[in-house]
Amino acid sequence: MLFAIPCKERQHLRINPPSLKRRIQKPEHSNLSECSGRERVDWKASNPKLLGKQQAGASDVDFSSQVGVYLLHDGVRVIYVGRASDALGARLRAHTSDRLEGRWDRFSWFGLRAVDESGRLVSSDASWNPSVVLDTMEALLIESLEPPLNRKRGDNFSGLEYLQVTDPAFERLNKKRLLAELEAKI
């Protein structure tokens, strides 16, 4: 499973710090996506890449075909919770041109597909019993909302966090656009 954490302004958890590797207690084989900046994804692409990595120097993983639950944020506030039953990238892309279009600037997510050793998403054969579902729901809510009176992050919950990475092709395109704009001003 893959998980999301909120976009709260905290010193110990900043958006995309290069050396952050933080273990969070979540269900076995789960992964976590930190709150991701909307501007780091090429939403005009038919299948936008949602790249992440565990730490600096690690291989990129494309989470665009992830399935699960996502949160849209406006600054530090969650403004929308939704589900992606087919592909997270396509679902988030739809929100760039619907009624939520200009209302969110970041997103985070909780997914059901694990990442294999080669960095690809795989379907889960995990069976769910009430105890696992309750532990997962509790941990997800604690991670997303960070209630100040909770002392722990949820029982029986372990996983890995993935930090957002900008698609290199999109980064090159943005640099070319910026150069063209600068040259036009000169």
Backbone as numpy.savetxt, mean C-alpha at the origin, in Angstrom:
# Nx Ny Nz CAx CAy CAz Cx Cy Cz
-1.05 -13.00 3.23 -1.88 -11.82 3.23 -1.01 -10.58 3.23
-1.52 -9.50 2.72 -0.81 -8.24 2.67 -1.64 -7.20 3.39
-1.00 -6.27 4.05 -1.72 -5.35 4.90 -1.33 -3.90 4.67
-2.17 -3.00 5.10 -1.92 -1.57 4.98 -1.85 -0.92 6.34
-1.12 0.18 6.43 -1.10 0.98 7.64 -1.48 2.40 7.29
-1.87 3.17 8.28 -2.42 4.49 8.02 -1.39 5.54 7.64
-1.89 6.66 7.17 -1.06 7.80 6.79 -1.04 8.82 7.91
-0.57 8.47 9.03 -0.52 9.43 10.13 0.89 10.00 10.20
0.97 11.25 10.56 2.28 11.89 10.65 2.94 11.42 11.94
3.95 10.56 11.80 4.66 10.03 12.94 6.15 10.06 12.64
6.95 10.30 13.64 8.38 10.32 13.42 8.91 8.92 13.17
8.36 7.90 13.81 8.90 6.56 13.65 8.39 5.87 12.39
7.45 6.48 11.68 6.96 5.88 10.44 6.65 6.99 9.46
7.61 7.24 8.57 7.44 8.27 7.57 7.13 7.60 6.24
6.58 8.35 5.31 6.30 7.78 4.00 7.60 7.51 3.26
7.81 6.27 2.89 8.93 5.82 2.08 10.33 6.17 2.60
10.60 6.02 3.91 11.98 6.24 4.33 12.87 5.15 3.73
14.06 5.49 3.24 14.85 4.53 2.50 15.33 3.33 3.31
15.54 3.45 4.60 16.11 2.34 5.33 15.14 1.68 6.31
13.86 2.00 6.22 12.91 1.47 7.19 12.58 0.02 6.89
12.81 -0.84 7.85 12.32 -2.22 7.77 11.66 -2.48 9.12
10.37 -2.51 9.14 9.65 -2.61 10.39 8.81 -3.87 10.37
8.92 -4.68 11.37 8.08 -5.87 11.49 6.84 -5.47 12.28
5.73 -5.92 11.80 4.46 -5.65 12.43 3.78 -6.98 12.65
3.11 -7.15 13.75 2.48 -8.42 14.02 1.20 -8.56 13.21
1.18 -9.57 12.35 0.03 -9.85 11.47 -0.03 -11.33 11.17
-1.08 -11.83 10.49 -1.14 -13.26 10.20 0.04 -13.73 9.37
0.39 -15.00 9.56 1.53 -15.59 8.86 1.45 -15.36 7.36
2.58 -15.12 6.73 2.71 -14.86 5.30 2.03 -13.58 4.88
1.80 -12.68 5.77 1.16 -11.43 5.40 2.22 -10.39 5.09
1.81 -9.37 4.37 2.68 -8.26 4.03 1.90 -6.98 4.20
2.61 -5.90 4.31 2.00 -4.64 4.63 2.44 -3.57 3.66
1.54 -2.71 3.23 1.93 -1.57 2.43 1.74 -0.32 3.27
2.80 0.41 3.42 2.71 1.69 4.10 1.86 2.63 3.26
1.39 3.67 3.84 0.61 4.65 3.10 1.44 5.13 1.91
0.84 5.09 0.74 1.55 5.39 -0.49 1.08 6.69 -1.11
1.99 7.46 -1.66 1.66 8.71 -2.31 1.04 8.51 -3.67
-0.06 9.16 -3.91 -0.78 9.03 -5.17 0.06 9.51 -6.35
0.90 10.51 -6.12 1.69 11.10 -7.20 2.82 10.19 -7.68
3.06 9.08 -7.03 4.15 8.19 -7.41 3.70 7.06 -8.32
2.46 7.13 -8.80 1.91 6.08 -9.67 1.43 6.72 -10.96
1.67 6.07 -12.08 1.21 6.54 -13.38 -0.22 6.05 -13.58
-1.18 6.85 -13.16 -2.60 6.47 -13.21 -3.15 6.47 -14.63
-2.42 7.08 -15.59 -2.88 7.09 -16.97 -2.62 5.75 -17.65
-1.73 4.95 -17.10 -1.44 3.64 -17.67 -2.67 2.74 -17.51
-2.88 1.85 -18.48 -4.05 0.96 -18.41 -3.96 0.02 -17.22
-2.74 -0.35 -16.84 -2.54 -1.18 -15.66 -1.44 -0.52 -14.82
-1.79 0.45 -13.97 -0.77 1.17 -13.21 0.02 0.25 -12.29
1.33 0.44 -12.26 2.17 -0.37 -11.39 2.15 0.19 -9.98
1.90 -0.68 -9.03 1.96 -0.33 -7.61 3.16 -1.07 -7.04
4.32 -0.42 -7.13 5.56 -1.08 -6.74 5.88 -0.85 -5.28
6.45 -1.87 -4.66 6.87 -1.77 -3.27 8.09 -2.64 -3.05
8.78 -2.38 -1.95 9.92 -3.20 -1.56 10.00 -3.21 -0.05
10.65 -4.24 0.49 10.74 -4.36 1.94 11.73 -3.39 2.54
12.83 -3.14 1.86 13.84 -2.23 2.36 14.72 -1.76 1.20
15.54 -0.78 1.45 16.44 -0.29 0.41 17.31 -1.43 -0.09
17.46 -1.53 -1.41 18.27 -2.58 -2.00 17.50 -3.86 -2.31
16.30 -3.99 -1.78 15.50 -5.19 -2.05 14.85 -5.07 -3.43
14.42 -6.19 -3.96 13.76 -6.21 -5.26 12.35 -5.61 -5.16
11.94 -4.97 -6.25 10.59 -4.40 -6.32 9.56 -5.51 -6.51
8.39 -5.30 -5.92 7.25 -6.21 -6.10 6.12 -5.37 -6.66
5.45 -5.87 -7.69 4.31 -5.16 -8.28 3.03 -5.68 -7.65
2.35 -4.82 -6.89 1.13 -5.19 -6.18 -0.13 -4.79 -6.94
-0.01 -4.42 -8.21 -1.19 -3.95 -8.95 -2.27 -5.02 -9.08
-1.92 -6.30 -9.04 -2.94 -7.35 -9.14 -3.33 -7.90 -7.77
-2.95 -7.21 -6.71 -3.31 -7.62 -5.36 -4.82 -7.54 -5.17
-5.37 -8.36 -4.31 -6.78 -8.29 -3.94 -6.85 -8.04 -2.44
-7.86 -7.30 -2.00 -7.99 -7.02 -0.58 -8.78 -5.76 -0.31
-8.45 -5.11 0.78 -9.14 -3.90 1.24 -8.15 -2.74 1.18
-8.64 -1.56 0.80 -7.77 -0.39 0.72 -8.43 0.80 1.41
-7.61 1.77 1.77 -8.07 3.00 2.38 -7.56 4.16 1.55
-8.41 5.15 1.29 -7.99 6.39 0.64 -7.89 7.45 1.72
-6.83 8.25 1.65 -6.55 9.25 2.67 -6.52 10.64 2.05
-6.96 11.61 2.81 -6.83 13.02 2.48 -5.97 13.60 3.59
-4.68 13.72 3.34 -3.77 14.11 4.41 -3.64 12.94 5.37
-3.98 13.16 6.62 -3.87 12.10 7.62 -5.20 11.42 7.91
-6.25 11.85 7.25 -7.60 11.33 7.53 -8.02 10.29 6.49
-8.58 9.19 6.97 -9.15 8.19 6.06 -10.49 8.73 5.58
-10.66 8.80 4.25 -11.91 9.33 3.72 -12.75 8.27 3.03
-12.13 7.10 2.74 -12.88 6.07 2.03 -12.22 4.72 2.28
-13.04 3.70 2.47 -12.56 2.33 2.59 -13.25 1.53 1.49
-12.48 0.76 0.75 -13.05 -0.02 -0.34 -12.40 -1.39 -0.44
-12.87 -2.18 -1.39 -12.29 -3.51 -1.60 -11.93 -3.68 -3.07
-10.88 -4.42 -3.29 -10.43 -4.75 -4.64 -10.53 -6.26 -4.77
-11.55 -6.74 -5.44 -11.74 -8.18 -5.55 -11.02 -8.76 -6.76
-10.62 -7.93 -7.72 -9.89 -8.40 -8.90 -8.46 -7.88 -8.93
-8.29 -6.57 -8.91 -6.95 -5.98 -9.01 -6.95 -4.62 -8.32
-6.07 -4.49 -7.35 -5.96 -3.25 -6.58 -5.62 -2.05 -7.47
-4.68 -2.23 -8.41 -4.29 -1.12 -9.28 -5.45 -0.58 -10.08
-6.24 -1.47 -10.66 -7.39 -1.05 -11.46 -8.45 -0.37 -10.59
-8.65 -0.88 -9.39 -9.66 -0.28 -8.50 -9.24 1.12 -8.07
-7.97 1.28 -7.70 -7.48 2.61 -7.31 -7.51 3.56 -8.50
-7.15 3.07 -9.68 -7.18 3.89 -10.89 -8.59 4.43 -11.14
-9.61 3.61 -10.89 -11.00 4.05 -11.08 -11.32 5.26 -10.20
-10.69 5.32 -9.03 -10.95 6.45 -8.12 -10.25 7.74 -8.54
-9.45 7.68 -9.61 -8.83 8.91 -10.11 -9.75 9.63 -11.09
-10.89 9.02 -11.41 -11.82 9.67 -12.34 -13.28 9.49 -11.92
-13.54 9.12 -10.68 -14.91 9.00 -10.20 -15.20 10.12 -9.19
-16.23 9.98 -8.42 -16.62 11.03 -7.46 -15.55 11.33 -6.41
-14.58 10.43 -6.24 -13.50 10.64 -5.26 -12.25 11.25 -5.89
-12.31 11.54 -7.17 -11.17 11.95 -7.99 -10.18 12.89 -7.29
-10.60 14.03 -6.86 -9.68 15.02 -6.28 -9.69 15.04 -4.77
-10.24 14.01 -4.15 -10.43 14.04 -2.71 -9.41 13.24 -1.92
-8.51 12.51 -2.60 -7.52 11.71 -1.87 -6.13 11.95 -2.44
-5.15 11.87 -1.55 -3.78 12.07 -1.98 -2.86 10.89 -1.65
-3.36 9.96 -0.86 -2.57 8.78 -0.49 -3.49 7.59 -0.33
-2.90 6.40 -0.34 -3.66 5.18 -0.14 -2.82 4.18 0.63
-3.49 3.25 1.27 -2.84 2.12 1.92 -3.75 0.92 1.73
-3.22 -0.28 1.94 -4.02 -1.46 1.64 -3.64 -2.66 2.48
-4.56 -3.61 2.52 -4.44 -4.89 3.18 -4.81 -5.93 2.14
-3.88 -6.82 1.78 -4.14 -7.75 0.70 -4.09 -9.20 1.11
-4.63 -10.04 0.25 -4.73 -11.47 0.53 -3.71 -12.32 -0.18
-3.04 -11.81 -1.17 -2.05 -12.60 -1.90 -0.66 -12.41 -1.31
0.02 -13.51 -1.07 1.38 -13.48 -0.52 2.37 -13.22 -1.64
3.60 -12.90 -1.26 4.69 -12.69 -2.21 5.63 -13.88 -2.11
5.93 -14.52 -3.27 6.84 -15.67 -3.24 8.29 -15.19 -3.29
9.22 -16.13 -3.28 10.65 -15.79 -3.25 11.11 -15.02 -4.47
10.41 -15.18 -5.59 10.81 -14.46 -6.80 10.18 -13.06 -6.89
9.40 -12.69 -5.88 8.80 -11.35 -5.85 7.48 -11.25 -6.59
6.83 -12.38 -6.83 5.53 -12.38 -7.50 4.41 -12.68 -6.52
3.24 -12.14 -6.80 2.08 -12.42 -5.96 1.56 -13.83 -6.26
1.17 -14.52 -5.20 0.63 -15.88 -5.35 -0.71 -15.96 -4.63
-1.57 -16.82 -5.12 -2.86 -17.02 -4.46 -2.63 -17.76 -3.15
-3.48 -17.48 -2.19 -3.37 -18.11 -0.89 -4.34 -19.27 -0.78
-3.85 -20.36 -0.24 -4.71 -21.50 0.04 -5.09 -21.54 1.51
-4.89 -20.42 2.18 -5.15 -20.37 3.62 -6.63 -20.62 3.92
-6.85 -21.42 4.93 -8.23 -21.61 5.38 -8.48 -20.64 6.53
-9.69 -20.17 6.61 -10.03 -19.18 7.62 -10.95 -19.80 8.64
-10.58 -19.63 9.89 -11.48 -20.01 10.96 -11.82 -18.74 11.73
-12.86 -18.76 12.54 -13.27 -17.52 13.24 -12.16 -16.86 14.04
-11.31 -17.63 14.68 -10.24 -17.06 15.47 -9.26 -16.26 14.60
-8.89 -16.82 13.44 -7.97 -16.14 12.52 -8.62 -14.88 11.97
-9.89 -14.96 11.60 -10.60 -13.80 11.06 -10.67 -12.69 12.11
-11.01 -13.03 13.34 -11.10 -12.01 14.40 -9.74 -11.40 14.70
-8.70 -12.23 14.80 -7.35 -11.70 15.04 -6.94 -10.76 13.92
-7.23 -11.14 12.69 -6.87 -10.33 11.53 -7.62 -9.01 11.51
-8.92 -9.08 11.74 -9.73 -7.85 11.75 -9.27 -6.90 12.86
-9.01 -7.43 14.04 -8.55 -6.59 15.15 -7.23 -5.92 14.80
-6.27 -6.69 14.30 -4.96 -6.14 13.98 -5.04 -5.11 12.86
-5.86 -5.39 11.85 -6.02 -4.44 10.74 -6.59 -3.12 11.25
-7.61 -3.18 12.08 -8.20 -1.95 12.62 -7.22 -1.20 13.51
-6.48 -1.92 14.34 -5.50 -1.26 15.21 -4.42 -0.59 14.36
-3.91 -1.29 13.35 -2.88 -0.71 12.48 -3.41 0.49 11.70
-4.64 0.42 11.24 -5.20 1.49 10.42 -5.59 2.71 11.22
-6.15 2.49 12.39 -6.69 3.60 13.18 -5.77 4.07 14.30
-4.84 3.23 14.74 -3.92 3.53 15.83 -4.61 4.12 17.06
-5.56 3.41 17.62 -6.21 3.94 18.83 -5.19 4.07 19.96
-5.18 5.20 20.66 -4.14 5.47 21.64 -4.17 4.55 22.86
-5.27 3.91 23.15 -5.35 3.06 24.33 -5.02 1.60 24.07
-4.80 1.24 22.82 -4.35 -0.13 22.53 -2.86 -0.23 22.80
-2.47 -1.20 23.59 -1.06 -1.37 23.93 -0.32 -2.27 22.97
-1.04 -3.07 22.24 -0.40 -3.99 21.31 -1.07 -3.89 19.95
-0.49 -4.52 18.97 -0.96 -4.39 17.61 -1.90 -5.50 17.18
-2.27 -6.38 18.03 -3.16 -7.49 17.65 -2.48 -8.81 17.95
-3.25 -9.77 18.36 -2.71 -11.07 18.72 -2.46 -11.95 17.49
-1.46 -12.80 17.59 -1.18 -13.82 16.57 -1.13 -13.25 15.16
-0.42 -12.18 14.99 -0.43 -11.44 13.74 1.00 -11.09 13.37
1.57 -11.69 12.31 2.95 -11.37 11.92 3.01 -11.16 10.41
3.88 -10.29 9.98 3.96 -10.02 8.55 5.09 -9.07 8.22
5.20 -8.73 6.96 6.25 -7.84 6.48 5.63 -6.59 5.88
6.32 -5.49 6.02 5.87 -4.22 5.46 6.58 -3.98 4.14
5.85 -3.43 3.18 6.42 -3.04 1.89 6.27 -1.54 1.73
7.34 -0.89 1.33 7.35 0.55 1.13 7.14 0.84 -0.35
6.45 1.92 -0.65 6.15 2.26 -2.04 7.42 2.64 -2.80
7.46 2.24 -4.06 8.54 2.58 -4.97 7.91 3.15 -6.23
8.48 4.21 -6.75 7.98 4.79 -7.99 8.43 3.93 -9.17
7.54 3.68 -10.10 7.86 2.94 -11.31 8.96 3.69 -12.05
10.12 3.05 -12.33 11.23 3.75 -12.99 10.83 4.37 -14.33
9.97 3.71 -15.10 9.52 4.27 -16.38 8.72 5.55 -16.16
7.89 5.57 -15.13 7.10 6.75 -14.80 8.01 7.87 -14.30
9.03 7.51 -13.55 9.99 8.51 -13.06 10.74 9.16 -14.22
11.17 8.35 -15.19 11.85 8.90 -16.37 10.92 9.82 -17.16
9.67 9.41 -17.31 8.68 10.22 -18.02 8.49 11.57 -17.32
8.39 11.56 -15.99 8.24 12.80 -15.24 9.46 13.70 -15.39
10.66 13.12 -15.42 11.87 13.92 -15.60 11.89 14.56 -16.99
11.47 13.81 -18.01 11.40 14.36 -19.36 10.40 15.50 -19.44
9.25 15.33 -18.80 8.24 16.40 -18.77 8.78 17.65 -18.09
9.46 17.46 -16.98 10.02 18.58 -16.23 11.08 19.31 -17.07
11.95 18.55 -17.74 12.95 19.17 -18.60 12.30 19.95 -19.73
11.27 19.38 -20.33 10.56 20.07 -21.43 9.94 21.37 -20.93
9.36 21.33 -19.74 8.77 22.54 -19.15 9.84 23.58 -18.88
10.97 23.18 -18.36 12.05 24.11 -18.07 12.63 24.71 -19.35
12.80 23.87 -20.38 13.31 24.35 -21.66 12.34 25.34 -22.31
11.06 25.10 -22.14 10.05 26.01 -22.72 10.08 27.37 -22.02
10.49 27.41 -20.77 10.54 28.66 -20.02 11.81 29.45 -20.30
12.80 28.78 -20.85 14.09 29.46 -21.10 14.06 30.20 -22.41
